[in-house]
Amino acid sequence: MGGQVLGDSELQNLVLEDLSDAVNYQRWLADLVRPYLGDDPLEIGSGIGYYAALWLDDVSHFTVTEGDESRLLALKNRFAGEPKVTVRELLLPTEMKAAHSSIVALNVWEHIDDQVGALRSAQDLLAPGGKVVLVVPAFEFAMSRFDREIGHVRRYTTASMRAALTEAGLEIDELRYVNPVGLLSWVVMCRWLRQRPKNGPLLRAYDRFVVPTLRRAEQGRRPAFGQSVFAVAHKPAS
C-alpha cells in the first residue's frame, strides 16, 4: 500500500450517500466502462460499491479496493459472502504487482498527487494488454470550492489526460468528453452558487428525465467538451 487519501473523508462519505438517487447517471458510467472490464478487473477507490455491484454479472472475479478505513469496512459488509468479490486496502502509487484484466477508477485520479506514478502502478497491476479505464472531472475552469474540499487536486482535459497516460507508458485506445450539459450544471451549481451535489427532488428529476435524453443524444458522437473525461488505455503486450 502507498499514497494517501486526499480530501475530507467524512465529506466524501456524505457525498457518496447523497448521490444514491443518481441511478441513471451511475448506470450510464457503468455501461461506458463495461466493455473493457475483462474477466478479472480491479477497481481503485470503490467507495461503497455502487459500480462494482452493477458489474458483478459481467465478470468471473472482481477486486474492490479502498484507502479509507470507513469505506473499506462498508465494502467488506456489502460484499460479505459474495464469492466473486475480493475486498482489499489499496492506495496508489504502490509496489504491488498483479495480472488483472483491467484497472478501473471512476472519479478517483483527480485525488491523486502523483498521477503518473499511480498510472505506472496501475500498469504493474495489469496482465499484458490489460486496460486502464478512467472517468475524471473535466476542465480547470470548473474547479469549485467543493472540488477542493472533497480533495480534487486537478481537473482534466483530453490533452492533459493523454499526456499523463503517455508518460506512464500506456497506449491510448479511447479518449473523449462525456456529458456537456453536466459541465454547465456543475459550473452553475458548484462554482457560481457554491452548492454541492446532493439527493433531493432536483437531482431525482434531473436523473430521471434529463440523463436518459443526454445519453441517447451522445451516442455515436464525440462532444467538444463535457463534465467528465473518459479514457481507456492498455498495457503494451511486450
WONOR-V43580 format. One record per backbone hydrogen bond with DSSP energy under -1.0 kcal/mol. NH is the residue of the N-H (numbers start at 1). CO is the residue of the C=O. If there is no record, write none. Layout:
nh->NH co->CO
nh->NH co->CO
//
This chain:
nh->2 co->91
nh->8 co->149
nh->12 co->8
nh->13 co->9
nh->14 co->10
nh->15 co->11
nh->16 co->12
nh->17 co->13
nh->18 co->14
nh->19 co->15
nh->20 co->17
nh->22 co->19
nh->23 co->21
nh->26 co->22
nh->27 co->23
nh->28 co->24
nh->29 co->25
nh->30 co->26
nh->31 co->27
nh->32 co->28
nh->33 co->29
nh->34 co->30
nh->36 co->33
nh->37 co->34
nh->42 co->102
nh->43 co->63
nh->44 co->104
nh->46 co->65
nh->49 co->46
nh->53 co->49
nh->54 co->50
nh->55 co->51
nh->56 co->52
nh->58 co->55
nh->59 co->56
nh->60 co->39
nh->61 co->39
nh->62 co->84
nh->63 co->41
nh->64 co->86
nh->66 co->88
nh->72 co->68
nh->73 co->69
nh->74 co->70
nh->75 co->71
nh->76 co->72
nh->77 co->73
nh->78 co->74
nh->79 co->75
nh->82 co->79
nh->85 co->82
nh->86 co->62
nh->88 co->64
nh->90 co->66
nh->98 co->124
nh->100 co->125
nh->101 co->40
nh->103 co->131
nh->104 co->42
nh->105 co->133
nh->107 co->135
nh->111 co->108
nh->112 co->109
nh->115 co->113
nh->118 co->114
nh->119 co->115
nh->120 co->116
nh->121 co->117
nh->122 co->118
nh->123 co->119
nh->124 co->120
nh->126 co->123
nh->127 co->100
nh->129 co->235
nh->130 co->127
nh->131 co->101
nh->132 co->233
nh->133 co->103
nh->134 co->231
nh->135 co->105
nh->136 co->229
nh->138 co->227
nh->139 co->156
nh->142 co->139
nh->143 co->140
nh->148 co->144
nh->149 co->145
nh->150 co->146
nh->152 co->147
nh->153 co->110
nh->156 co->137
nh->161 co->157
nh->162 co->158
nh->163 co->159
nh->164 co->160
nh->165 co->161
nh->166 co->162
nh->167 co->163
nh->168 co->164
nh->169 co->166
nh->170 co->165
nh->171 co->234
nh->173 co->232
nh->174 co->232
nh->176 co->230
nh->178 co->228
nh->183 co->179
nh->184 co->180
nh->185 co->181
nh->186 co->182
nh->187 co->183
nh->188 co->184
nh->189 co->185
nh->190 co->186
nh->191 co->186
nh->192 co->187
nh->193 co->188
nh->195 co->189
nh->204 co->200
nh->205 co->201
nh->206 co->202
nh->207 co->203
nh->208 co->204
nh->209 co->205
nh->210 co->206
nh->211 co->206
nh->214 co->210
nh->215 co->211
nh->216 co->212
nh->217 co->213
nh->218 co->214
nh->221 co->218
nh->227 co->178
nh->227 co->179
nh->228 co->178
nh->229 co->136
nh->230 co->176
nh->231 co->134
nh->232 co->174
nh->233 co->132
nh->234 co->171
nh->235 co->130
//
